[in-house]
């Protein structure tokens, strides 16, 4: 009984902390195609701040994919950092995200369960080329007896 209560309190605490740590995330991602049409390409974040994209990065990404794929590439690209620190993943609902990252890194990537697996040196290379089109998502990962994962916290992505 006490273990269940402790886990419930711990999960609520983590949910609140993750919400604070992820306040910089966009309320809604925008497609590359839409951002290229904006005078000041931006997204509004959960904390009501505005995240601006460098036009140079948007054009770089546009060169890597077809015009149709530009409608599917959602920005910013979200890189999930987990507390266990072993792997880092890119949240990838469309194959075009994997295609873009693979082209930038010049190597094939592992894709599983709507995630692209990355390691620290790869993140550094990505971040070097894409400073404004990538954002980090902080996740509790699976370090607490494999019971807590990002899907347990859908409100991390909503305001």
Helices and strands as residue ranges (DSSP letters): H 2-21, E 30-31, H 32-37, E 42-44, E 50-52, H 55-64, H 67-72, E 74-75, E 77-82, E 88-91, H 95-105, E 110-112, E 115-118, H 120-129, E 134-139, G 150-152, G 154-157
